[in-house]
Amino acid sequence: MTNAKITTFLMFAGQAEEAMNFYVSVFERAEIHTIHRFGSDAGAAEGSVMHATFSLKDQKFMCIDSIVKHEFGFTPAMSLFVECDTEQEIEHLYHKLSEGGAVLMPLSSTPISKSFGWKSDQYGVSWQLNLRKE
């Protein structure tokens, strides 16, 4: 048996590198690990992301720029759930991820959370932000 993990894989339509750079600038303990680009003979936009890895809060992600034109995008039915450590962190993430995105649920307390908010960012990725009660 291996120590295989499940890794979130995000497919963008030409915005993978822009999205990665944005996410890495917004989250703590975040970095881009690898970027492999399409060449001129790949049937995709030269220099676009063929495959990349990055991490946010020490969680690994992968992403690509799709070479196939498609009508679908990201949906709030699948979202990334982020456990925030402080009120400052949840407010920072909520406001940064709001830029060009949509509010699905404003920051508020819930029976199980001191503060919870749900956003769809400028790339269509859905984020649930949670600050647990003490």
N, C-alpha and C positions, 0 to 999 in steps of 0.2 A: 504494500500500500504506500502511496506517495503522499506528500504534504501539499497536494494540489489545492488551490483556492479558487473561488469564484471571483472573477474580476469584471467590473463594469466596463463595457465596451461601447463607446459613443461614436456614431457615424454622422458626420457633418457633410454639408454640401458646399465645400470650399472654404469653410471657416474653422477648421480643426486647430490650426496653429494659433489663430486669433483667440479662439475660445480658451485653449490651454494657457496662453499668456495671461488672459484675463483672470482665469480661476487661480493661477499661481500667484497673481498679484493680490488677490482678495483673501485667500486662506492662509492660515498659519501652517508651519511645517510643510511647505509646499515646494515642489520643484519639478522641472521637466527632466526626465531621465534619458530618453532616446527619441530621436526623430529620424525616420527614414523617408526620403522624398522620391517622388516619381521623377524619372528622367524624361528626356525628350522623346523617347521611343516607347513609352508605356501606355499610350492611349488615354492618358489623363493629362491634366494641366501640369506642365513641367514645374517642379518645385513644390507641388502640393503634397500633402501628407499621405504617404502610403501606409505608414503605421507609426504610432508614437506611444510612449508611455510617460505618465506623470503621476505625481502623488499630491494629495490634499489631506492635511492632518494625518499624515503617514499611511493613508489608504491609497493603494495603487489603482490607476485607471488606464485604459487604453483608448485610442481614438484614431480615426482615419477620415480622409476626405473621400467620399464615395465617387467612384468613376462612372457610376450608372446614374443617370438622371431619374429621379423618382418623385412621386407626388406626396409621399408620406414624410412626416417629421417626428419630432418628439411629442409625447403626450403626457398630460398630468396623471394618467392611469399608472405610470411608472415614474417614481420620483426618487431622488437621493435624500435620505434622511440623515441629518447632521446633528449630533449631540454637541451642543455648545457648552463650554466650561464656565462662562461668565455672562452677565447681562451685557457687558460691553461687546463681547464677541458676537452674541446673537443680534444685537442692534447694528453692528458693523456689517455683518453678512447680509442681514435683511435689506439694509439700505443699498449696499453695493450690488447685490443681485437684482435689485429693483430697477436699476438703470437700464432703460430700454425694454424692460420686461413687464410682467403683469402680476398683480396681487391676486392670489387665489384665496388667501385667508390672511387678514391683517394680524400683526403681532398682538397676542392677548393671552391671558392666563386661561388654563383649562383645568378640569378636575385632576388631571394627572401631570400637568406641566405648569411650571411657574411662568413660562413664556413660550408661545408656539406661534410660528408663522409659516405660510406656504407661498412660494413664489414660483413663477416661471420666468427664467432669465431671458436676455436679449437673443439667445440662440435657441430658445424653446425648451431648454432643459428645466425640469421641475425639481424644486428643492423644498424639503420640509425641514425647518429649523426648530430645534427643541432645546429648552433649558429646563432640566429636571427640577422638581421641587426638592428642597433639602430633606 
